[in-house]
Amino acid sequence: MERPTASSPALGSSASRSIHLAFTSADQVHEGLENAVEALIEAAAQEGTCGIRVTRLEPGRYTVALDDSVPFGETHEDIAA
């Protein structure tokens, strides 16, 4: 699994607001996304104002990010057009 990250800093902290993922095998997707969501749960809890959005950009490429349009405590999934 390749997991390059290009993060933008959270307001007022150095925590990541997004994680960019690229997978070479379908077997890696579930665990990789689960780990990324878990990594952002702590940052979301600290901010207390946003949830997490998982976006499938194309086969094998995803972004997991804190998103102000997602209610706190929720995770939403999208497929980019």
RAFEN-V906683 format. One line per field, one symbol per residue. psi: psi as a letter, one per 20 degrees, with the letter a starting at -180 (. if undefined). A space follows every 50 residues. Layout:
psi=???
//
This chain:
psi=ppmqpnqqqqpjrjqqiqppqpqiphhigggggghgghhigghghggjir appppohrpipqppqpphipqpiqpqpqpq.
//
